[in-house]
Amino acid sequence: MSGVRERLRLAQPSDLIFQAYVGFSGLVILLVGWKLSTGLWVGLTLSHLALLAVGVWWASQPLRGRSLAGFLRDVYPLLFILFLYWELRYLALLFNDGYHDPRVLGWEEALFGEQLAMTLSARFPYLWLSELMHFFYALYFLLLPLAAVLLYLRGKLQGFREFVYVELVVLFACYVVYMFYPVAGPHYEFPKIGGKLAGGTFYQLVHWVLKDGGSMGAAFPSAHVAVAVAILLVSWRHDRVVWAVMLPLVVGLTIGTVYGRFHYGIDTLGGVMAAFLLVAAARALRPWLEGFSLAGPGNSVKASAV
């Protein structure tokens, strides 16, 4: 144990959050994964062991300032986000026999008086609008890299490192919810948008990606929206130029998740609320995580000036 602690002497809060989630989800797979096929159980278990080893190695590396090596040292946890999202399709059913959409649909009806995911595109069935909304939704896959690169290139290292840390907290908190309370979402529950709107380029691109790239059960709260709003909260504090660049993309994405029938309206509202709560929680948790390293409290703050 002391050997691992020594290796984590230089660990930043983002390193520790990454290790904590990978370790927790790996333990879940190890203990309950027997419900999956043997090959999948073993494969996911070994993958998590490998991720833990990779994470410990990266966490033991010193911060390097503004360089490619320094960028990779700081951003490496985000490189594994897609894999950890992909496996949720299996983890979501380890503790559940199905999905909780009927209850969430009831919340949607009670709050909005309708199913926004069905009525929004029906009320505004314009090809140009559909393409714009699907374009914004497709941008989600570039949103994190774009915000990270902008903060880094503009020399906002403290903001960049807080960005990586906060986004990990937001994402992993959403992942834990999906694990224990999976909601499939309108993409699986409702008919897809049809007619002339289905012929759009961005419509087809998004649905092609989701055909094999989505994780059924990862709808409530919307991590797309939570991540996007968290970008605004962090960039507002550290770089208003980045905030201004990201604002229209985040607004478009938030509306697009419902218009394109990827999330219920209440998923989106939950994502906004989750972002505010989790960003505040991440900032409150940070001093404790900094104190975990051998360098003591303030380690990452001082390192941010590198």
C-alpha positions as semicolon CSV with decimal commas, in nm:
position;residue;x (nm);y (nm);z (nm)
1;M;0,000;0,000;0,000
2;S;0,283;0,239;0,084
3;G;0,438;0,160;-0,256
4;V;0,120;0,267;-0,436
5;R;0,101;0,582;-0,221
6;E;0,460;0,663;-0,309
7;R;0,381;0,626;-0,679
8;L;0,087;0,862;-0,631
9;R;0,304;1,129;-0,468
10;L;0,268;1,348;-0,776
11;A;-0,096;1,256;-0,839
12;Q;-0,338;1,533;-0,926
13;P;-0,708;1,529;-0,830
14;S;-0,797;1,413;-1,183
15;D;-0,561;1,114;-1,146
16;L;-0,726;1,010;-0,821
17;I;-1,081;1,046;-0,955
18;F;-0,985;0,835;-1,256
19;Q;-0,833;0,565;-1,035
20;A;-1,134;0,570;-0,802
21;Y;-1,390;0,519;-1,078
22;V;-1,190;0,259;-1,271
23;G;-1,126;0,072;-0,946
24;F;-1,490;0,088;-0,836
25;S;-1,637;-0,017;-1,170
26;G;-1,369;-0,285;-1,204
27;L;-1,463;-0,425;-0,863
28;V;-1,829;-0,428;-0,967
29;I;-1,737;-0,625;-1,279
30;L;-1,519;-0,866;-1,083
31;L;-1,787;-0,940;-0,822
32;V;-2,106;-0,928;-1,028
33;G;-1,980;-0,977;-1,384
34;W;-2,051;-1,350;-1,370
35;K;-2,394;-1,255;-1,504
36;L;-2,224;-1,169;-1,834
37;S;-2,068;-1,415;-2,075
38;T;-1,741;-1,558;-1,946
39;G;-1,536;-1,398;-2,222
40;L;-1,687;-1,055;-2,161
41;W;-1,647;-1,088;-1,784
42;V;-1,279;-1,178;-1,812
43;G;-1,214;-0,921;-2,084
44;L;-1,367;-0,632;-1,892
45;T;-1,191;-0,734;-1,570
46;L;-0,852;-0,745;-1,742
47;S;-0,924;-0,415;-1,915
48;H;-0,983;-0,247;-1,581
49;L;-0,665;-0,392;-1,436
50;A;-0,477;-0,252;-1,735
51;L;-0,642;0,088;-1,693
52;L;-0,547;0,094;-1,325
53;A;-0,185;0,019;-1,414
54;V;-0,183;0,285;-1,685
55;G;-0,340;0,535;-1,446
56;V;-0,087;0,470;-1,169
57;W;0,198;0,511;-1,417
58;W;0,067;0,841;-1,553
59;A;-0,007;0,968;-1,202
60;S;0,354;0,903;-1,104
61;Q;0,481;1,131;-1,382
62;P;0,562;1,495;-1,303
63;L;0,368;1,778;-1,465
64;R;0,555;1,909;-1,768
65;G;0,411;2,248;-1,848
66;R;0,306;2,346;-2,200
67;S;0,430;2,071;-2,429
68;L;0,283;1,768;-2,602
69;A;0,409;1,545;-2,321
70;G;0,262;1,784;-2,066
71;F;-0,072;1,790;-2,246
72;L;-0,091;1,410;-2,254
73;R;0,012;1,389;-1,887
74;D;-0,282;1,607;-1,790
75;V;-0,547;1,486;-2,034
76;Y;-0,487;1,108;-2,044
77;P;-0,797;1,013;-1,835
78;L;-1,024;1,163;-2,100
79;L;-0,871;0,930;-2,361
80;F;-1,048;0,635;-2,196
81;I;-1,390;0,797;-2,154
82;L;-1,540;0,636;-2,464
83;F;-1,442;0,287;-2,351
84;L;-1,582;0,343;-2,002
85;Y;-1,902;0,477;-2,159
86;W;-1,926;0,184;-2,399
87;E;-1,913;-0,075;-2,122
88;L;-2,212;0,082;-1,945
89;R;-2,442;-0,109;-2,180
90;Y;-2,336;-0,418;-1,985
91;L;-2,295;-0,270;-1,637
92;A;-2,642;-0,114;-1,650
93;L;-2,809;-0,455;-1,639
94;L;-2,595;-0,616;-1,368
95;F;-2,822;-0,469;-1,099
96;N;-3,144;-0,422;-1,298
97;D;-3,380;-0,646;-1,490
98;G;-3,480;-0,364;-1,721
99;Y;-3,492;0,010;-1,768
100;H;-3,676;0,276;-1,571
101;D;-3,825;0,466;-1,864
102;P;-4,191;0,429;-1,755
103;R;-4,121;0,623;-1,436
104;V;-3,916;0,889;-1,615
105;L;-4,188;0,925;-1,879
106;G;-4,431;0,992;-1,594
107;W;-4,202;1,266;-1,461
108;E;-4,182;1,414;-1,812
109;E;-4,559;1,422;-1,851
110;A;-4,609;1,570;-1,504
111;L;-4,351;1,845;-1,557
112;F;-4,406;1,941;-1,921
113;G;-4,754;1,807;-1,994
114;E;-4,621;1,627;-2,301
115;Q;-4,333;1,416;-2,427
116;L;-4,097;1,684;-2,556
117;A;-3,880;1,433;-2,741
118;M;-4,180;1,349;-2,960
119;T;-4,347;1,687;-2,991
120;L;-4,050;1,917;-3,053
121;S;-3,951;1,777;-3,392
122;A;-4,319;1,728;-3,486
123;R;-4,392;2,092;-3,405
124;F;-4,093;2,222;-3,604
125;P;-4,044;1,970;-3,889
126;Y;-3,796;2,173;-4,092
127;L;-3,504;2,004;-4,264
128;W;-3,266;2,296;-4,201
129;L;-3,353;2,296;-3,830
130;S;-3,322;1,919;-3,801
131;E;-2,981;1,928;-3,967
132;L;-2,869;2,210;-3,739
133;M;-2,984;2,023;-3,427
134;H;-2,817;1,700;-3,538
135;F;-2,501;1,897;-3,622
136;F;-2,492;2,036;-3,269
137;Y;-2,554;1,690;-3,126
138;A;-2,270;1,546;-3,336
139;L;-2,041;1,819;-3,203
140;Y;-2,062;1,659;-2,858
141;F;-1,784;1,423;-2,962
142;L;-1,561;1,726;-3,027
143;L;-1,678;1,942;-2,738
144;L;-1,440;1,809;-2,472
145;P;-1,132;1,805;-2,699
146;L;-1,211;2,153;-2,832
147;A;-1,251;2,309;-2,487
148;A;-0,940;2,132;-2,358
149;V;-0,723;2,241;-2,652
150;L;-0,848;2,600;-2,639
151;L;-0,774;2,634;-2,267
152;Y;-0,433;2,472;-2,315
153;L;-0,326;2,675;-2,616
154;R;-0,434;2,997;-2,448
155;G;-0,201;2,918;-2,159
156;K;-0,474;2,865;-1,900
157;L;-0,303;2,566;-1,736
158;Q;-0,483;2,602;-1,405
159;G;-0,816;2,626;-1,584
160;F;-0,724;2,339;-1,814
161;R;-0,638;2,110;-1,522
162;E;-0,952;2,206;-1,335
163;F;-1,146;2,140;-1,655
164;V;-1,013;1,783;-1,685
165;Y;-1,078;1,715;-1,316
166;V;-1,430;1,861;-1,312
167;E;-1,536;1,682;-1,631
168;L;-1,419;1,350;-1,487
169;V;-1,624;1,408;-1,172
170;V;-1,931;1,496;-1,380
171;L;-1,896;1,204;-1,619
172;F;-1,820;0,939;-1,360
173;A;-2,103;1,053;-1,132
174;C;-2,342;1,017;-1,428
175;Y;-2,194;0,676;-1,507
176;V;-2,263;0,553;-1,153
177;V;-2,626;0,667;-1,185
178;Y;-2,657;0,480;-1,515
179;M;-2,511;0,171;-1,355
180;F;-2,775;0,153;-1,083
181;Y;-3,069;0,337;-1,242
182;P;-3,055;0,281;-1,618
183;V;-3,293;0,471;-1,844
184;A;-3,290;0,378;-2,213
185;G;-3,416;0,712;-2,344
186;P;-3,634;0,809;-2,641
187;H;-3,377;0,691;-2,895
188;Y;-3,475;0,337;-2,797
189;E;-3,829;0,393;-2,668
190;F;-3,980;0,616;-2,937
191;P;-3,992;0,590;-3,317
192;K;-3,708;0,773;-3,486
193;I;-3,777;1,093;-3,675
194;G;-3,894;0,996;-4,021
195;G;-3,995;1,157;-4,348
196;K;-3,776;1,410;-4,526
197;L;-3,587;1,490;-4,204
198;A;-3,441;1,138;-4,203
199;G;-3,264;1,212;-4,530
200;G;-3,042;1,480;-4,384
201;T;-2,665;1,432;-4,384
202;F;-2,610;1,505;-4,015
203;Y;-2,919;1,305;-3,921
204;Q;-2,774;1,001;-4,094
205;L;-2,426;1,060;-3,950
206;V;-2,551;1,075;-3,591
207;H;-2,771;0,768;-3,626
208;W;-2,486;0,577;-3,789
209;V;-2,260;0,656;-3,492
210;L;-2,528;0,562;-3,239
211;K;-2,604;0,234;-3,411
212;D;-2,305;0,070;-3,240
213;G;-2,158;0,353;-3,035
214;G;-2,441;0,423;-2,794
215;S;-2,490;0,270;-2,450
216;M;-2,851;0,178;-2,380
217;G;-2,935;0,282;-2,026
218;A;-2,728;0,602;-2,020
219;A;-3,005;0,861;-2,056
220;F;-3,091;1,014;-1,718
221;P;-2,945;1,257;-1,634
222;S;-2,804;1,358;-1,972
223;A;-2,425;1,339;-1,954
224;H;-2,415;1,523;-2,287
225;V;-2,578;1,824;-2,126
226;A;-2,402;1,789;-1,790
227;V;-2,060;1,782;-1,956
228;A;-2,148;2,075;-2,183
229;V;-2,279;2,294;-1,901
230;A;-1,974;2,205;-1,688
231;I;-1,755;2,336;-1,972
232;L;-1,932;2,671;-1,944
233;L;-1,899;2,680;-1,565
234;V;-1,524;2,614;-1,576
235;S;-1,448;2,839;-1,873
236;W;-1,648;3,127;-1,722
237;R;-1,410;3,123;-1,426
238;H;-1,087;3,085;-1,623
239;D;-1,128;3,219;-1,979
240;R;-1,426;3,421;-2,102
241;V;-1,312;3,389;-2,464
242;V;-1,337;3,010;-2,447
243;W;-1,672;3,051;-2,270
244;A;-1,801;3,271;-2,554
245;V;-1,686;3,018;-2,816
246;M;-1,849;2,726;-2,634
247;L;-2,177;2,896;-2,539
248;P;-2,363;2,862;-2,873
249;L;-2,240;2,505;-2,911
250;V;-2,367;2,412;-2,565
251;V;-2,705;2,578;-2,620
252;G;-2,744;2,404;-2,955
253;L;-2,643;2,068;-2,810
254;T;-2,888;2,103;-2,520
255;I;-3,182;2,166;-2,752
256;G;-3,060;1,910;-3,005
257;T;-3,059;1,624;-2,754
258;V;-3,436;1,658;-2,719
259;Y;-3,520;1,762;-3,076
260;G;-3,338;1,459;-3,217
261;R;-3,510;1,222;-2,968
262;F;-3,188;1,126;-2,795
263;H;-3,298;1,243;-2,449
264;Y;-3,623;1,319;-2,274
265;G;-3,675;1,679;-2,172
266;I;-3,631;1,581;-1,810
267;D;-3,298;1,413;-1,895
268;T;-3,177;1,748;-2,023
269;L;-3,306;1,937;-1,721
270;G;-3,142;1,676;-1,498
271;G;-2,816;1,724;-1,687
272;V;-2,818;2,100;-1,624
273;M;-2,890;2,049;-1,253
274;A;-2,627;1,775;-1,228
275;A;-2,365;2,004;-1,381
276;F;-2,417;2,278;-1,122
277;L;-2,427;2,033;-0,830
278;L;-2,131;1,823;-0,943
279;V;-1,907;2,117;-1,033
280;A;-1,968;2,259;-0,685
281;A;-1,903;1,917;-0,530
282;A;-1,584;1,873;-0,733
283;R;-1,448;2,206;-0,614
284;A;-1,533;2,122;-0,253
285;L;-1,369;1,779;-0,283
286;R;-1,050;1,906;-0,443
287;P;-0,862;2,015;-0,126
288;W;-0,917;1,671;0,027
289;L;-0,784;1,500;-0,285
290;E;-0,481;1,728;-0,290
291;G;-0,412;1,631;0,070
292;F;-0,410;1,264;-0,026
293;S;-0,082;1,298;-0,216
294;L;0,245;1,297;-0,025
295;A;0,309;1,649;-0,143
296;G;0,018;1,759;0,073
297;P;-0,256;2,018;0,026
298;G;-0,198;2,273;-0,247
299;N;0,017;2,038;-0,452
300;S;-0,193;2,069;-0,765
301;V;-0,248;2,439;-0,718
302;K;0,126;2,502;-0,713
303;A;0,175;2,263;-1,000
304;S;-0,078;2,454;-1,204
305;A;0,170;2,734;-1,237
306;V;0,416;2,504;-1,414
